[in-house]
Amino acid sequence: MIYMLCFALILIGLYGVLTRQNIIKIVIGLLVMEYGIHLFLVLQGYRHQGVPPIVDSSTEMEVFLKQSVDPLPQALVLTSIVIGLGVLALMVALSIRLHDKYGTFDIRKIKKLKG
């Protein structure tokens, strides 16, 4: 069920990217899609009643391997969040530059104004 919600977030973001004419709404659609993908990746490493992946001398390896949470998707999502923040800053900067040049965020009007 939770995977369907992740898929719904991705589809809502894709719908926003493909159907909207406003650049700001397209950026928001991309962010919603990115959050859906992040949630999906974190859920891939989740285990019900999982234990942290910390090994010490008292840890039983068979139980540990069956119940430990996979930290790799969490690390990948943290990296993706940082990269996504940089991409968001670039998208906002480009949107501001387009607004300064053309005076609008509407893609249809920008297409008509190009030389």
N, C-alpha and C positions, 0 to 999 in steps of 0.2 A: 504494500500500500504506500509506504513512504517513498519508494522508487517511482511510483506513479506521480507523486507530488513533485519530485525533482524533474521528471519529464514534463509535467505541466508548467513548471517555472521556465524551463528551456523553451517550450513552445510559446508561452506568453511573450517572452523576450524576442523570439524569432518573429512573431506576429508584429510586435512593435517596430522591429527593424525594417520589415518588408512593407508595411502598410502606411507608415507615418511619413509625412512630408517635412516635418520640423526636425532640424538637426539635433536639438536638445532632446526631443523624444526618442530619436534614434539612439543617442548615447545612453539614455536611461534603459532602453530595450536591450542594448548590449550588456549593461550592468546586470539586469535581471537574469539574462541568459548565463552570464558568468557566475552569478550566485547559485543558480541551479546546478551548474557543473561542479562547483565547489562542494555543495551539499552532497551530491552524488559520490564524489571521490572520498569524502570523509566517511560516508556510510559504507563504502567498500571495505574500510579497515575496521569497522565497528564489530564487536562481538558482545552478545548479551552476557552480562556479569563477567566481563573480561577483566583481566588484571594488567597493571602496567608492565611493560616489557623490561623489567629490571631483574637481573640475575645476581643472586648472591649464593653463599654456601648452603643455605637452608632451603633453597628452591629445588623442588622435584621437577626434573626436566620434562617428563612425560605430561604432567599436569600443566606445566608452564607452556609447552608447545600447543596444547589443545585450547587453552584459555587466554593466552596473551593477546593483547590488542596489537594490530599491525601499525607501527608508527610511520611507515613510509608514505601512505596517502596523506597523513596529517602534515608531514614535512613538505610534500609536493604542493598541498593547498596553501600553506604559508608562503612558499615561494611564489605561487601563482597570484596570491593577494598582493604581494609587493610589486610584481610585474604589472598586474592589473591597475594598480595605483598610478604607476608611471604612464601607462597607456591612457588612462582616464585624464591625467594632466595634459597629455599631448592632444587628446580629442577636444578638451575644453579650450585649450590655447588655439587650436585650429578653428574651432567654432567662433571664438571671439574675433579672430583675424578675418574670417569670412563675413561676420556681421559688420565689422569696421569697413570692409571693402564694398559690400553690396547693400548694407543697411537692412538686412532681413535674415531670418533663419530658415525661410521656406526654400526648399530645394527647387521647386518649380520656377519661382521667380529668379533664383540664381542662374538656372539654365537659360532663361530668356535674356538675362543681362550680359551673358558672356559675349566677348567680341569675336 
